[in-house]
Amino acid sequence: MGPAGSGKSTYCSTAMEYYQNSKRTVHLMNLDPAAEKFTYSPTIDIRELITLEDVMAELDYGPNGGLLYCFEFLMENLDWLEEQIGDFDDDYLIIDCPGQIELYTHIPVMRQFCNVLKNTFKFNVVGVYCLESQFIEDTTKYFSGVMSATSAMFNLEIPQINLLTKMDLISKDQKQDMEK
Ligand SMILES: Nc1nc2c(ncn2[C@@H]2O[C@H](COP(=O)(O)OP(=O)(O)OP(=O)(O)O)[C@@H](O)[C@H]2O)c(=O)[nH]1
């Protein structure tokens, strides 16, 4: 999870490759009903159940209301999800989430989804919150990002790893400052 463009999909496909190379069985789910293209092929794709585009066209919703509708629709159609993950047993499942941070910080849908994964499907759920490392150049942006990550952690009530992404774009001087 994390803001739009923070590197979530890139992290998911890299993690997927890592697990596959370590001979673990791993699946990848796209949970973004508005996703257009991927750097990976998802095993499970919410867009097979519902897409934001269809909701906006058919119900005349805006993007935010449409996204909420998609999540509510998913929660009402858990038999679809059960069919998709029915025989995963002890496999790993990486879930690539949408970039609207309000889903993690103050709207209950993602928390409900995590509860379903934990209580109904018996997964051990861990959140990975992606934050662009360039934010450390700007105190306001950095603190705002850190507070959003903290808010997600409190709201979702799952163990959370906070990840600074795009470290290759950080200058040598900034890296040295970080290490101090
Ligand atoms: N240089 C650099 N670019 C990266 C890195 N990770 C992601 N990017 C680039 O950042 C852009 C956004 O990355 P995505 O992985 O699509 O980000 P996202 O959070 O999934 O984006 P949304 O799905 O739109 O919310 C893409 O152009 C990536 O190639 C990184 O570690 N280094």
The ligand as a Gaussian input file, in Angstrom:
#p B3LYP/6-31G(d) Opt

LIG

0 1
 N       14.130000       4.901000     -10.251000
 C       13.193000       4.130000      -9.719000
 N       11.948000       4.155000     -10.212000
 C       11.017000       3.366000      -9.644000
 C       11.310000       2.503000      -8.550000
 N       10.184000       1.857000      -8.189000
 C        9.217000       2.298000      -9.034000
 N        9.718000       3.205000      -9.911000
 C        8.991000       3.913000     -10.977000
 O        7.978000       4.744000     -10.408000
 C        6.816000       4.739000     -11.221000
 C        5.622000       4.280000     -10.380000
 O        5.887000       2.962000      -9.945000
 P        4.723000       1.918000      -9.676000
 O        5.374000       0.674000      -9.154000
 O        3.823000       1.786000     -10.845000
 O        3.967000       2.695000      -8.518000
 P        2.521000       2.383000      -7.885000
 O        2.609000       2.819000      -6.462000
 O        2.139000       0.961000      -8.128000
 O        1.615000       3.354000      -8.733000
 P        0.000000       3.389000      -8.788000
 O       -0.452000       1.999000      -9.157000
 O       -0.278000       4.409000      -9.847000
 O       -0.485000       3.820000      -7.446000
 C        7.087000       3.817000     -12.395000
 O        7.504000       4.607000     -13.468000
 C        8.251000       2.948000     -11.887000
 O        9.083000       2.493000     -12.922000
 C       12.665000       2.483000      -8.041000
 O       13.027000       1.780000      -7.097000
 N       13.543000       3.317000      -8.672000

